[in-house]
Amino acid sequence: MGDTNNSGVHNTQFFNSLKSAFESDQLIKLTLSKPLPNIKWKNIFVRPITLKEEKVLSFIYRSQTQDFTKNLTFDEALNEIQNQLGSDFKIGSLFTTDQDLILKFSKKGKTQLQKLSATLKKQEDQETHNRQKTTRVTKHSYLYHLGIVDKNDRVIDKKQSKYKQINRFLEIVEHQLQGLPNQDQIQVVDMGSGKGYLTFALYDYLTNKLNLNAKVTGVDVRKDMVQLCNEIATKVEFDGLNFEEGDIQSFKFEGQIDILIALHACDTATDDALFEAVNSNAHLIICAPCCHKELRKQQSGKGSNNPILKYGIFQERQYEMVTDTFRALTLEKHGYSSNLFEFISNEHTRKNIMLTASKSSKDVNSKLIQEKIDDLKKEFGIDTQHLERRLNQ
Ligand SMILES: C[S@@+](CC[C@H](N)C(=O)[O-])C[C@H]1O[C@@H](n2cnc3c(N)ncnc32)[C@H](O)[C@@H]1O
């Protein structure tokens, strides 16, 4: 816990640590938080970057609605941080490879300095570490708050599968990100975010591992989940992560979605999420469909010469495949290059198929794709499919 020396000593320790971490390449980031109520910015994020072979500090000033970015030399940055911390912002959090230092100012100007063991790793250290251990989940307190790890950072037995799923998900994201154009900010929407395991992990991965300026929004119809996730996001200071209560079917995102994820959103909620992605011209879509009821119901009572459809369990599996093929083809018709593959082995979850799609610059032969869709419809007694219907409305 923090000691209670006078503020001069705390300031000196904090800024000396910042300087030595910057000079020895041990600085990961610095965050200014808890602004006075009249301050425009909610946070200032400071990270070291290299510009034209010079080491500088990149500042992101974040308000509710916008980000403003500027790069400063170390001396300019120090001046700026010293001006802001203690006056406009009441908390400074310094993350280095050695330790975390949290400097807090009370209303009366008293300070408290907390020294904690390092929670973040530098990107290149993490990459080496990842190659060795093939884990992409960073050690971060959100895992504890979500009940994945215990207070000693050990993965709780019952959560081993979830932990593996999160890692595998991040591995897929890492691969997919190669197709994302360079941009100042990445906007991610997670439809049907539930308890937020993957939403938190993705935010942590994009911001703390890849050092990207990411804003991530989780959407779920369950108020209790949304509330819980927002509380945890505040607790762990994930300032660009927030959760909103809403139904995927009617949810309208203000602004451009770059990456849309929808993992295990029930039945046609997956189609509603895909519709929103196509509508928003999202660059990347990562989705793990769940309970495919719609098309199977349409076939019911029509009879079929296909012997596979005679057996309930095969019928179920067949319609899962047909539904996801339908979705993949529909996305291709709308200019995406899509893929379907096994997300994680059956031992972890039955819902293990992943559909990914990225915006493609290739010409689309819509007529040919429509013919394939029509053939599927004919063979499996389908009149229409939810995603197709929504896109045709
Ligand atoms: C099986 S959980 C998956 C949670 C999370 N995506 C994951 O994979 O860990 C499905 C979540 O989707 C939400 N959901 C289902 N249909 C929805 C809809 N139409 N609108 C918003 N949320 C929905 C549920 O409340 C639930 O939290």
The ligand as a Tripos MOL2 file, in Angstrom:
@<TRIPOS>MOLECULE
LIG
   27    29     1     0     0
SMALL
NO_CHARGES

@<TRIPOS>ATOM
      1 C1        -23.8340  -17.5770  -24.6450 C.3       1 LIG1
      2 S1        -23.6150  -15.9180  -24.1410 S.3       1 LIG1
      3 C2        -22.0830  -15.5220  -24.8940 C.3       1 LIG1
      4 C3        -21.3280  -14.4120  -24.2180 C.3       1 LIG1
      5 C4        -19.9950  -14.0460  -24.8500 C.3       1 LIG1
      6 N1        -20.1460  -13.5360  -26.1920 N.3       1 LIG1
      7 C5        -19.0380  -15.2220  -24.8440 C.2       1 LIG1
      8 O1        -18.8720  -15.8690  -25.8940 O.co2     1 LIG1
      9 O2        -18.4410  -15.4790  -23.7990 O.co2     1 LIG1
     10 C6        -24.7570  -15.0910  -25.2020 C.3       1 LIG1
     11 C7        -25.0380  -13.6790  -24.7680 C.3       1 LIG1
     12 O3        -25.7520  -13.0390  -25.8010 O.3       1 LIG1
     13 C8        -26.7880  -12.2620  -25.2130 C.3       1 LIG1
     14 N2        -27.8390  -12.1270  -26.2260 N.ar      1 LIG1
     15 C9        -28.5330  -13.1090  -26.8270 C.ar      1 LIG1
     16 N3        -29.4100  -12.5840  -27.7040 N.ar      1 LIG1
     17 C10       -29.2480  -11.2440  -27.6530 C.ar      1 LIG1
     18 C11       -29.8590  -10.1650  -28.3160 C.ar      1 LIG1
     19 N4        -30.8050  -10.3440  -29.2200 N.pl3     1 LIG1
     20 N5        -29.4370   -8.9060  -28.0250 N.ar      1 LIG1
     21 C12       -28.4530   -8.6930  -27.1130 C.ar      1 LIG1
     22 N6        -27.8420   -9.6900  -26.4440 N.ar      1 LIG1
     23 C13       -28.2400  -10.9500  -26.7080 C.ar      1 LIG1
     24 C14       -27.2070  -13.0370  -23.9940 C.3       1 LIG1
     25 O4        -27.8200  -12.2000  -23.0200 O.3       1 LIG1
     26 C15       -25.8880  -13.6100  -23.5140 C.3       1 LIG1
     27 O5        -25.2770  -12.7730  -22.5570 O.3       1 LIG1
@<TRIPOS>BOND
     1     1     2 1
     2     2     3 1
     3     2    10 1
     4     3     4 1
     5     4     5 1
     6     5     6 1
     7     5     7 1
     8     7     8 2
     9     7     9 1
    10    10    11 1
    11    11    12 1
    12    11    26 1
    13    12    13 1
    14    13    14 1
    15    13    24 1
    16    14    15 ar
    17    14    23 ar
    18    15    16 ar
    19    16    17 ar
    20    17    18 ar
    21    17    23 ar
    22    18    19 1
    23    18    20 ar
    24    20    21 ar
    25    21    22 ar
    26    22    23 ar
    27    24    25 1
    28    24    26 1
    29    26    27 1
@<TRIPOS>SUBSTRUCTURE
     1 LIG1         1 GROUP 0 **** ****
